[in-house]
Amino acid sequence: MKESLKSLLDLLDLEQIENDIFRGRSPADRQQRVFGGQVAGQALVAAGRTVPVNRPVHSLHAYFIRPGDPLVPLVYIVDRVRDGRSFTTRRVTAIQHGKAIFTLSASFQIAEDGPHHQAPMPDAPAPETLPPALERLTPLFGEAGALAFTQQRPFDVRHATPLTWEAAKDPSLATPETKVWLRVDGELPDDPLLHVCLMTYASDMTLLDTVLLNHGLAWGDKRTMGASLDHAMWFHRPFRADDWLLYSQDTPFAGGARGLARGQVFTHGGELVVSVMQEGLIRVADS
């Protein structure tokens, strides 16, 4: 198992300090604000630990209120909003320095039968045919820079579409769509909540990139700054985060210093397992 994945699993293993109160932390090497996928994943862990295992999560809605401080612990307070016959609702607030920095509402449901349909899986090259991130990033950042970036990521991410940094150099590559294959770098235990929380973490890695890609912008281009504002996910079926998943993303709108992106996650076999929506702050400095 890759060391970065071990570190992420450790971050998701929250410490329970009181009934419905949990404590998490950030990576020791994190210097700026807390990564949004981390706080969302940890909050879902906190919620899930207060729900019976036979009620998997089917949706979450979250707001990023303040930047997280990576140098201090995060305290997650769970509010047991409802325990019904079929559905369970939890609200989680992440606290730092005495203030709420993040809120999440999550709904859990017992297994039930009903009508079924799904959107078709989009065409994409097989993940095995795509170059790994290290090979893709080396021409852009050099071997040392690419290695430092990929070693920090607990996921194997393979792009079937242009990278934001490529489109920033060549505007003809700009596109409103992003397709990436991803999976964690290692085998995981059979814990459905863990797989869902890892996908929650991963869902924030490339989604807002789609907005930037459509405009030839990139994080780190000395012009662009942004942050996640809100995040919503719907979990349709069980899946494994250590199997290849196709994350198909597009951006239907940007304006008012905000960008909207949406995503669909498919298994290698074509099953739609997760849907995602996110709005983010996008500010670009004058050239």
N, C-alpha and C positions, 0 to 999 in steps of 0.2 A: 504494500500500500504506500502510495506517495506520501511524503512527510507533510505536505500541505493539506492533504485530505485528513490525515490523523489530527492535525491541528484544528481543522474545521469541525470534525466530530467532537473534539474536546470542547470547542466553543459552544456547540449545541447541547452539550450535557450540562444543563443548568443546575445550579445549587439551590435546593429548596431551603429557605431560611425561616419560613413560617407557613401556616396554612394559606394557600393561594398566593404566596409571595416567593418569587424566585430571583436569583442573582446571576447575571452573566457578565462576560468581559469581552474585550476586543483583543485582536492579535497584538503581541508585544511590539511588532515592527510597524504598526499602524501609526502614522504621524499626523494625518489630517483627520477630518471628520469620520465617524463610523460609517462603514459601507451599509447602504440601505438594505441590501439583501440579507445582511447579517442580522440586523435588528428585527426584520420581518420574520426570518427563520427562527430566531430565538423566541420571539413573542408567540409564534405558533406552537413551539415546543411547550411553553408555559401553559397555553390554553389546552393543548392536547393532553397534558398530564392531569388535568382535572376532569377528563371525560372518559367514560367507559371505552375499552378498546374495541367494542363491537359497533362503535359509532364513528366512522371515519369522517374527516373534514370534507365538506363539499364546496365551501366558498370562504373567502376572506376579503375584507375591505379595510384598507389601512391609509392613514394620513401621516406624513412626515412633517412634524410641527417645528422642530428646532434641530440644528446640526448636533449630532452626537459627539461627545468628547471621548476619544479612544483611550485616554489616560486614566479614566475612573470607571468603576463598575456600572452596569446598567441594572436597575431594579425593575422587575416586571410584576405588576399587581393585577391579578385576575379577578374579574367580577363575574360571578355565576348568574348571568342574566336570566336564563330559563333552562329548565330540565323538563322537557315534554315527553310524550309517549314515543314520538318519532324523531323529534329534533332537539338538539341541545345548542344553546347560544352562549358564547363567552365574549367578554370584552376585556382587552388587555391594554394597560397603560405602562409605557416605559418611562422611568423617572431617572433624571440625572441632575445633580445640583439643586434638588428640591423642586424641579419643574418637569412637566410632561414634555418629552421630545418626540413621542410617537404613540399612536393609538391604533389598535387593531380590533375589529369585530370578526369573529369566526363562527360558522354554523356547521354543526355535525349532524349526521343522519344515519339511522339504522338502514340496513340493506332492504330495498324494496324493488318490485318489478314495475314496469311501465312501458309506454311506447318508446321506440328507439329510432334515431337517425343521427347522422353526423356529416359534416363537411368532408369532401374528399381530400386526401393527402396531396399536397402539391408535388410536382416533379422536382427532384433534386438528385444530384449525383450521390452514389453510395458513399458513406463516410470513409470506407477503406481506400477509396480512390482519391481522396482529398489530402493535401499536405497537412501535417500537424502544424500547430501554431508556431513552434520554434522555427520551422523552415519558412513559414509565411512572413514572420516578423523580422528575420535576420537581415534581408535587404533594406528594411526600413530603419532599423535601430542598431544594426551591427550585432555580431554574435553575443557579446557580453550583455548588451541591453535586452535582446530578445530572451536570453537565458534567464536573466533576472526576473523578467515579467512572467514567463511561463512557469518558473519554479514556484512562484507565489500562488498560482492558480490550482485549486484542488480538482478542476475539471479539465478533461481533454476536450477542447473546443476546436472544431474544424469548419471554417467558413466556406460556403458554396457561392457566396457573393462577395463583392469588393469590401475591403476594410475601409473604415473612415479615413485612416491615414493615407491610403492609396487614392481615394477620391479627393482628398485635400490637395494632393499633388497633381492629379489628373481629373479635372472637373467632368470630363466625358464619362467617368465611371459613376457619377452620382445617380442614385436610384432610391425610390421610396420603399424598397423591399430589402429585407435581410433574411438569409436562410443559414442557419448553423446547425451542425450536428454536435451534440454534447453528451458526455457521460462522466461520472466521477472516475478518478484515476485509482481504482481499486475495487475489491469486492466488498459488499455490504451485508450486514445481517438482515434477516427477514423481519424487519420492523417497518410496517407501512407508514407510520407517522414520520420516521426518520427519512424515508424516501421522499415524502411530500415536503418536508422541511428543507431538504437539500434542493429540491426543484424550486422552492420559494426563494432560496438564496440565489440560485442560478438565473432565475427569471429576470433579475435586476442587472445582470452583467452586460447584456447587449441590447436591451429593449430601446432605451433612449438613443443609442448609437444610430438607430434607424432614422430618427429625425435628423441627426447631424449628417448622415450619409446622403440624404436627399438634397443637402445644401453645400456639399463639399467642405464641411466643417469637421473638426476632430477635437476630442479632449486633449489638452496639452499643446494646442497649436498657438498658444499665447493670445488668442482672440476670444475663445469660447469658454464660458463657465455655465454651470448648471447644477441642478439637484432634483431628486425625485420629490414630487409633491404629494401624489397619492398613487395607490397601487391596489388592483383588484385581481383576484384569481378564482377560477371555478375548476374544481377537480372532478372529472367525469368518470374516470375508471381508475382502478389500481394500476401501478406501473413500478418499474424499478429504475432508480437513478444510476445504477451501474450498468445498464444497457443503453445502447445508442438511442437518443431521442432527437427528432428533428424539430427545431424551434423556428417556425416560420413567422416572420414579423413584418409589419408594414406600418406606415404612418398616414392616417387620413387627414390630419390637419396640423398646422402650426401657425401661431399668431399671438400677439399680445405678450410676447416674451415667454410663451409656453408652447410645448409640443406634445401632441398626443400620439401614442404608439399602442399597437395591439399585437398579440401573438397567439399562436396556436401550437401546441406541442403534440407530436405524433410519435408513436412507437415505430420501430423499424418495420413492423408488419402493417402499418397504416392506420392503427387505431388512434383516434383523437382522445387524448387523456387529460389535457389541461388547456384552458383558455385564459388569456391575460390581457389586462388593460392598464396603462400607466400614463399619467400626465407629469411632465417635468418642466422645471424652469430652464429656459434656454436664453442666455444673454450673450450678445456678440459685441465686442468692443469695436469702435470705429477704426478702420484701417489707417 
